[in-house]
Amino acid sequence: MSLTLVQVIVSGLLLGAVYALFSSGLTLIWGMMNVVNFAHGDFVMLGMYTAVVVWTALGGGPFAAVPAAAIVIATLGVLSYFLLVRHIMRGPMLAQILGTFGLALFLRYVAFWTFGADFRTLPDTLVGGSFQLLGIRFEGSRVLAGGVGLAITLILHLVLTHTAVGSRMLAVSEDATAAQLMGIRPQRMQALAWGMAGAATGIAGALIANFFYTSPTVGETLAILAFVTVSFGGFGSVMGALAAGLIIGVVESLSAYLVGPVYKDVIVYVLFVLVLWFRPQGLMGKA
């Protein structure tokens, strides 16, 4: 295997870890409440703008922007739950779709009004430029994003599967009424799920902003990626989102290298359709 091909695969894995992180919030909400958040991409977009504001207003890098974005988007997630989601959950699925889609439009146009339509970028040297290891060139921003993305996704999985809070959240997702009879407050657990999903999404947005353009419409592109990743991995599975994110990142990078950047999205979507054709529940979904 050539060194260039190894470089491409490593870059794909780092990018895929970020895909997994911002998709884990979407799959968490679905697994907890059977609600598809169509505003998810715009949550990522606001996390990116938080990083831009931290840089322009305070001169802070990712070590300041990441916790700030986590707090801001986690707060937005909890507010979205109490002000909107818990009410539309009582209605049909169409109400949930239109409600979260309306939230996406609202957040997008608030960003237009606040920041304008111009693209924003952070300095390339904000995370230390690039370096070489064993002949492979790494960009500091992508290494940081991939490493943090992988770590946060694994931590989120461990919290959901190995803690008392995770057990309560699982109980609410299985049967909210039975969980309430056992002393668990379903609304508190659901709000916590929205807060955790928002924090993960905000962190992903702040990390992506270091090497991706920021604009009010970038959420559309990221939302499609998140839905493809979650559907690929299996709705409700954080580890499925991680596996799918890594696969999609590598496929994108290899496609851009071997076929051409123009066709990388086409190849990803063809692979996505094939997986759903033969395994509609996703890689790690329940049959």
ABEGO torsion letter per residue (X at the ends): XBAAAAAAAAAAAAAAAAAAAAAAAAAAAAAAAGBBBAAAAAAAAAAAAAAAAAAAAAGBBAAAAAAAAAAAAAAAAAAAAAAAAAAAAABBAAAAAAAAAAAAAAAAAAAAAAAEABBBBBBAAAAGEBBBBGGBBBBAAAAAAAAAAAAAAAAAAAAAAABAAAAAAAAAAABAAAAAAAGBBAAAAAAAAAAAAAAAAAAAAAAAAAABBBBAAAAAAAAAAAAAAAAAAEBGBAAAAAAAAAAAAAAAAAAAAAAEAAAAAAAAAAAAAAAAAABAAEAABBX
